[in-house]
Amino acid sequence: MARWKVTTMFTFVAATLFFGAFLMAMGTIAWMFLLYHDKMIAALQFEPIPHIPVYQIRIRRPRAVDAGRAAAVRVPNGAVTA
């Protein structure tokens, strides 16, 4: 008799906790839908920006000067360090 009561009480407590957790999860999901409804609709209706280039940028880099025409004076590696 006592074993049946303990088992029944454990079942009721477990079912109550499970049902409470389930209701809490459903409430959280419903609350998030209500809170972010406008943002979800905006994200679904978003049209991406077309990939047409607006600006045409040209990067110009000067070419390396030929070794015979270099204006800079070359210093050996050991002369720079003290």
Buried (B, 14 or more C-beta within 10 A) or exposed (E): EEEEEEEEEEEEEEEEEEEEEEEEEEEEEEEEEEEEEEEEEEEEEEEEEEEEEEEEEEEEEEEEEEEEEEEEEEEEEEEEEE
